[in-house]
């Protein structure tokens, strides 16, 4: 009897323990569990400790309330230009109503995947391949709006949809690579041409500025050179004017310039001007003794001693050395017999000099009778 009571008490205690354990449900944070009583939805258990009636209330599987990520493999989609592309998508969603997610749809993950594929065909079908490759943001926004509206009654909120990859056919990829390569070569050629253009422009600008500066420098140099020459000429002229040179000095300078006429490499014929005899006489008179204004023309001239060289008065300069330095000694002498051209030129020069000397002598003889009495009366 006692043994039977102990067994019954143990069974009752075990039943109580099991009942207590089944009446307490602990739900983790961000989770939810739906309760059915006699097969009908009664409530949703909140996170924490919850009490239910054991053997009457049935607790369904746990539902995650956190945001979830689901990746869908490539779905074949036909574009507007009749190209089949494979599109991989990534879906971000969150369960906002555990009751609707449990009772409104059997498998909301599969439902979202099929809805995403359907909407992709609808959206991509209205775009060509080029537009679909460059309009991912537009496709993402359109998909998110449509999926959010369709899944709202399922207690699901679609937060974000991303196009992971768009894979066109292999032939299209090859054509796109060729097009990209051609486009890059085109841009490279354009950039090279632009660089060459800019280089030529800069080079031309530099040459222009260089030419301008060179011309400006030559202009300034020419102006300064001309001003210097003008100042030098003015200074020389003023010095000559102030010093009032003697005609004998001018005749000596004239004789010094004569050899320069024969310095040319191609000069084979040289005509001595007729004025050279006058210059010679004037220079010679500068080296001879002074004569009075009343001396007659028939007075014998004083000949210098043959062993004494004539000198410039007051300077001690040898006249013969001066004539030799000026090159007049060789020019006045008779030409060589083997050069008929130079002989003719020298003969012409000697004849011209003799004619001028005769003319001057005749003029002096003709004017002497008139000048003699006048000079005597003046005396």
C-alpha positions as semicolon CSV with decimal commas, in nm:
position;residue;x (nm);y (nm);z (nm)
1;X;0,000;0,000;0,000
2;X;0,271;0,241;0,085
3;X;0,462;0,147;-0,228
4;X;0,159;0,225;-0,442
5;X;0,119;0,563;-0,279
6;X;0,482;0,644;-0,345
7;X;0,449;0,552;-0,710
8;X;0,138;0,764;-0,749
9;X;0,302;1,058;-0,580
10;X;0,602;1,031;-0,810
11;X;0,382;1,020;-1,114
12;X;0,188;1,323;-0,996
13;X;0,509;1,513;-0,924
14;X;0,647;1,426;-1,263
15;X;0,326;1,539;-1,428
16;X;0,336;1,865;-1,239
17;X;0,695;1,923;-1,339
18;X;0,621;1,851;-1,702
19;X;0,313;2,073;-1,690
20;X;0,509;2,360;-1,538
21;X;0,785;2,323;-1,793
22;X;0,545;2,325;-2,084
23;X;0,355;2,620;-1,947
24;X;0,662;2,844;-1,950
25;X;0,811;2,967;-2,278
26;X;1,118;3,192;-2,305
27;X;1,144;3,387;-2,630
28;X;1,482;3,546;-2,723
29;X;1,517;3,909;-2,823
30;X;1,415;3,997;-3,180
31;X;1,224;3,672;-3,208
32;X;0,852;3,597;-3,207
33;X;0,635;3,284;-3,171
34;X;0,270;3,243;-3,253
35;X;0,033;3,058;-3,016
36;X;-0,262;2,846;-3,136
37;X;-0,536;2,727;-2,903
38;X;-0,736;2,440;-3,035
39;X;-0,592;2,510;-3,380
40;X;-0,680;2,879;-3,386
41;X;-0,439;3,175;-3,359
42;X;-0,454;3,317;-3,011
43;X;-0,155;3,550;-2,964
44;X;0,213;3,616;-3,043
45;X;0,463;3,567;-2,767
46;X;0,686;3,865;-2,699
47;X;1,059;3,835;-2,616
48;X;1,109;3,721;-2,255
49;X;0,923;3,473;-2,026
50;X;0,569;3,382;-2,130
51;X;0,310;3,147;-1,978
52;X;0,075;2,929;-2,176
53;X;-0,172;2,652;-2,099
54;X;0,001;2,324;-2,160
55;X;-0,167;2,059;-2,373
56;X;-0,410;2,328;-2,494
57;X;-0,194;2,601;-2,647
58;X;0,044;2,500;-2,926
59;X;0,355;2,706;-2,986
60;X;0,460;2,740;-3,350
61;X;0,818;2,775;-3,479
62;X;1,025;3,079;-3,403
63;X;1,020;3,376;-3,646
64;X;1,326;3,604;-3,680
65;X;1,237;3,975;-3,667
66;X;1,581;4,099;-3,768
67;X;1,665;4,226;-4,116
68;X;1,758;3,936;-4,337
69;X;1,960;3,906;-4,657
70;X;1,873;3,667;-4,935
71;X;2,078;3,625;-5,255
72;X;1,903;3,499;-5,564
73;X;2,100;3,332;-5,838
74;X;2,098;3,456;-6,192
75;X;1,758;3,464;-6,352
76;X;1,739;3,470;-6,734
77;X;1,590;3,799;-6,854
78;X;1,533;3,916;-7,213
79;X;1,613;4,279;-7,286
80;X;1,435;4,507;-7,531
81;X;1,697;4,436;-7,800
82;X;1,634;4,057;-7,765
83;X;1,942;3,966;-7,566
84;X;1,927;3,710;-7,286
85;X;2,112;3,823;-6,973
86;X;2,151;3,661;-6,635
87;X;2,090;3,890;-6,339
88;X;2,193;3,814;-5,979
89;X;2,006;4,006;-5,712
90;X;2,044;4,059;-5,338
91;X;1,733;4,127;-5,131
92;X;1,719;4,288;-4,787
93;X;1,391;4,243;-4,599
94;X;1,249;4,240;-4,245
95;X;0,946;4,071;-4,089
96;X;0,726;4,336;-3,933
97;X;0,413;4,123;-3,863
98;X;0,482;3,769;-3,740
99;X;0,116;3,671;-3,763
100;X;0,086;3,777;-4,132
101;X;0,421;3,620;-4,219
102;X;0,302;3,292;-4,063
103;X;-0,054;3,281;-4,185
104;X;-0,068;3,496;-4,502
105;X;0,202;3,314;-4,701
106;X;0,334;2,961;-4,683
107;X;0,700;3,043;-4,764
108;X;0,770;3,412;-4,787
109;X;1,138;3,360;-4,895
110;X;1,033;3,164;-5,202
111;X;0,753;3,411;-5,269
112;X;0,994;3,705;-5,263
113;X;1,237;3,523;-5,496
114;X;0,970;3,451;-5,756
115;X;0,832;3,803;-5,727
116;X;1,180;3,948;-5,777
117;X;1,238;3,738;-6,093
118;X;0,900;3,845;-6,232
119;X;0,962;4,211;-6,168
120;X;1,309;4,188;-6,322
121;X;1,165;4,054;-6,644
122;X;0,912;4,335;-6,645
123;X;1,164;4,611;-6,578
124;X;1,453;4,484;-6,790
125;X;1,222;4,399;-7,078
126;X;1,160;4,769;-7,134
127;X;1,533;4,852;-7,155
128;X;1,808;4,767;-7,398
129;X;2,136;4,613;-7,286
130;X;2,324;4,942;-7,271
131;X;2,058;5,109;-7,061
132;X;2,022;4,810;-6,830
133;X;2,397;4,809;-6,765
134;X;2,405;5,179;-6,681
135;X;2,072;5,209;-6,494
136;X;2,121;4,990;-6,191
137;X;1,998;5,253;-5,947
138;X;1,680;5,294;-6,147
139;X;1,622;4,918;-6,156
140;X;1,690;4,887;-5,781
141;X;1,439;5,160;-5,694
142;X;1,171;5,013;-5,920
143;X;1,215;4,663;-5,778
144;X;1,215;4,782;-5,419
145;X;0,894;4,979;-5,469
146;X;0,711;4,690;-5,636
147;X;0,833;4,424;-5,388
148;X;0,752;4,643;-5,089
149;X;0,396;4,693;-5,211
150;X;0,345;4,322;-5,289
151;X;0,500;4,189;-4,968
152;X;0,330;4,438;-4,737
153;X;0,029;4,212;-4,684
154;X;0,268;3,929;-4,590
155;X;0,401;4,126;-4,297
156;X;0,734;4,181;-4,472
157;X;0,907;4,508;-4,549
158;X;1,161;4,510;-4,831
159;X;1,430;4,760;-4,732
160;X;1,668;4,728;-5,023
161;X;1,721;4,549;-5,355
162;X;2,060;4,540;-5,525
163;X;2,158;4,412;-5,869
164;X;2,461;4,199;-5,795
165;X;2,565;4,113;-6,151
166;X;2,438;4,134;-6,508
167;X;2,597;3,873;-6,733
168;X;2,537;3,924;-7,107
169;X;2,617;3,648;-7,361
170;X;2,978;3,569;-7,444
171;X;2,955;3,712;-7,796
172;X;2,817;4,036;-7,654
173;X;3,100;4,049;-7,403
174;X;3,356;4,015;-7,681
175;X;3,186;4,288;-7,883
176;X;3,175;4,513;-7,577
177;X;3,544;4,454;-7,512
178;X;3,626;4,548;-7,873
179;X;3,408;4,857;-7,846
180;X;3,574;4,955;-7,518
181;X;3,918;4,902;-7,668
182;X;3,831;5,112;-7,974
183;X;3,688;5,384;-7,751
184;X;4,001;5,391;-7,539
185;X;4,223;5,404;-7,848
186;X;4,010;5,688;-7,978
187;X;4,045;5,882;-7,655
188;X;4,418;5,812;-7,649
189;X;4,453;5,942;-8,007
190;X;4,249;6,251;-7,920
191;X;4,459;6,320;-7,612
192;X;4,779;6,269;-7,812
193;X;4,656;6,509;-8,081
194;X;4,559;6,762;-7,816
195;X;4,903;6,731;-7,661
196;X;5,075;6,781;-7,998
197;X;4,848;7,077;-8,068
198;X;4,923;7,240;-7,737
199;X;5,294;7,170;-7,784
200;X;5,297;7,333;-8,128
201;X;5,096;7,629;-8,001
202;X;5,334;7,681;-7,710
203;X;5,636;7,638;-7,938
204;X;5,495;7,891;-8,186
205;X;5,419;8,132;-7,903
206;X;5,775;8,093;-7,775
207;X;5,923;8,149;-8,122
208;X;5,697;8,450;-8,168
209;X;5,803;8,602;-7,838
210;X;6,167;8,522;-7,919
211;X;6,141;8,686;-8,263
212;X;5,971;8,990;-8,111
213;X;6,236;9,026;-7,843
214;X;6,516;8,971;-8,099
215;X;6,368;9,235;-8,331
216;X;6,322;9,470;-8,039
217;X;6,683;9,415;-7,935
218;X;6,810;9,474;-8,289
219;X;6,597;9,786;-8,312
220;X;6,734;9,922;-7,987
221;X;7,087;9,825;-8,095
222;X;7,045;10,000;-8,432
223;X;6,904;10,309;-8,264
224;X;7,186;10,322;-8,011
225;X;7,447;10,255;-8,283
226;X;7,301;10,532;-8,503
227;X;7,289;10,769;-8,209
228;X;7,652;10,682;-8,127
229;X;7,761;10,739;-8,488
230;X;7,567;11,064;-8,503
231;X;7,725;11,180;-8,180
232;X;8,071;11,077;-8,301
233;X;8,026;11,259;-8,633
234;X;7,895;11,563;-8,451
235;X;8,189;11,554;-8,211
236;X;8,443;11,520;-8,493
237;X;8,277;11,795;-8,696
238;X;8,266;12,024;-8,396
239;X;8,633;11,952;-8,319
240;X;8,732;12,027;-8,682
241;X;8,522;12,341;-8,679
242;X;8,666;12,459;-8,349
243;X;9,031;12,390;-8,443
244;X;9,002;12,551;-8,790
245;X;9,248;12,312;-8,970
246;X;9,499;12,449;-9,217
247;X;9,455;12,361;-9,590
248;X;9,793;12,192;-9,580
249;X;9,665;11,950;-9,314
250;X;9,359;11,875;-9,526
251;X;9,586;11,810;-9,826
252;X;9,795;11,571;-9,617
253;X;9,482;11,384;-9,509
254;X;9,376;11,370;-9,872
255;X;9,707;11,208;-9,965
256;X;9,667;10,951;-9,687
257;X;9,332;10,835;-9,824
258;X;9,465;10,772;-10,176
259;X;9,624;10,429;-10,103
260;X;9,290;10,302;-9,979
261;X;9,160;10,324;-10,335
262;X;9,400;10,049;-10,443
263;X;9,344;9,808;-10,149
264;X;9,083;9,601;-10,334
265;X;9,193;9,249;-10,432
266;X;9,060;9,291;-10,789
267;X;9,197;9,637;-10,857
268;X;9,436;9,616;-11,158
269;X;9,386;9,970;-11,291
270;X;9,423;10,283;-11,078
271;X;9,374;10,636;-11,208
272;X;9,536;10,907;-10,998
273;X;9,307;11,209;-10,964
274;X;9,432;11,538;-11,107
275;X;9,402;11,701;-10,765
276;X;9,692;11,490;-10,632
277;X;9,950;11,726;-10,783
278;X;9,796;12,023;-10,607
279;X;9,797;11,829;-10,282
280;X;10,158;11,728;-10,335
281;X;10,261;12,084;-10,402
282;X;10,078;12,203;-10,096
283;X;10,245;11,939;-9,879
284;X;10,583;12,007;-10,038
285;X;10,547;12,380;-9,975
286;X;10,484;12,295;-9,611
287;X;10,829;12,133;-9,593
288;X;11,019;12,408;-9,798
289;X;11,139;12,755;-9,679
290;X;10,887;13,034;-9,643
291;X;10,870;13,287;-9,928
292;X;10,750;13,639;-9,921
293;X;10,438;13,754;-10,095
294;X;10,635;13,996;-10,326
295;X;10,892;13,739;-10,466
296;X;10,883;13,715;-10,847
297;X;10,811;13,396;-11,040
298;X;11,150;13,413;-11,215
299;X;11,340;13,388;-10,885
300;X;11,534;13,063;-10,874
301;X;11,393;12,802;-10,634
302;X;11,604;12,676;-10,348
303;X;11,689;12,311;-10,389
304;X;11,739;12,102;-10,075
305;X;12,066;11,928;-10,023
306;X;12,060;11,577;-10,165
307;X;12,203;11,425;-9,850
308;X;11,949;11,593;-9,615
309;X;11,593;11,472;-9,597
310;X;11,309;11,718;-9,591
311;X;11,124;11,756;-9,263
312;X;10,788;11,891;-9,153
313;X;10,838;12,233;-9,000
314;X;10,837;12,225;-8,625
315;X;10,783;11,846;-8,607
316;X;11,106;11,687;-8,730
317;X;10,912;11,433;-8,943
318;X;11,078;11,297;-9,254
319;X;10,874;11,381;-9,567
320;X;11,008;11,080;-9,758
321;X;10,899;10,848;-9,476
322;X;10,556;11,010;-9,478
323;X;10,516;10,961;-9,854
324;X;10,636;10,603;-9,830
325;X;10,392;10,536;-9,542
326;X;10,107;10,686;-9,747
327;X;10,201;10,464;-10,045
328;X;10,248;10,761;-10,284
329;X;10,608;10,692;-10,367
330;X;10,529;10,371;-10,556
331;X;10,211;10,517;-10,708
332;X;10,386;10,819;-10,862
333;X;10,683;10,626;-11,003
334;X;10,674;10,487;-11,358
335;X;10,503;10,145;-11,394
336;X;10,686;9,829;-11,482
337;X;10,733;9,736;-11,847
338;X;10,562;9,398;-11,811
339;X;10,223;9,547;-11,706
340;X;10,081;9,756;-11,991
341;X;9,764;9,833;-11,801
342;X;9,942;9,979;-11,504
343;X;10,183;10,157;-11,738
344;X;9,904;10,324;-11,918
345;X;9,744;10,421;-11,590
346;X;10,066;10,569;-11,459
347;X;10,128;10,746;-11,791
348;X;9,785;10,891;-11,773
349;X;9,848;10,998;-11,418
350;X;10,185;11,154;-11,509
351;X;10,042;11,330;-11,812
352;X;9,754;11,460;-11,602
353;X;9,994;11,581;-11,337
354;X;10,220;11,749;-11,599
355;X;9,922;11,913;-11,765
356;X;9,801;12,047;-11,434
357;X;10,149;12,171;-11,346
358;X;10,184;12,349;-11,683
359;X;9,841;12,504;-11,645
360;X;9,922;12,630;-11,299
361;X;10,260;12,765;-11,417
362;X;10,102;12,947;-11,707
363;X;9,838;13,086;-11,478
364;X;10,104;13,207;-11,241
365;X;10,303;13,372;-11,526
366;X;9,994;13,536;-11,665
367;X;9,889;13,672;-11,332
368;X;10,235;13,790;-11,228
369;X;10,239;14,120;-11,423
370;X;9,906;14,210;-11,267
371;X;10,007;14,106;-10,920
372;X;10,361;14,262;-10,933
373;X;10,266;14,625;-10,949
374;X;9,983;14,572;-10,705
375;X;10,220;14,414;-10,460
376;X;10,471;14,692;-10,514
377;X;10,211;14,960;-10,459
378;X;10,093;14,781;-10,154
379;X;10,457;14,780;-10,030
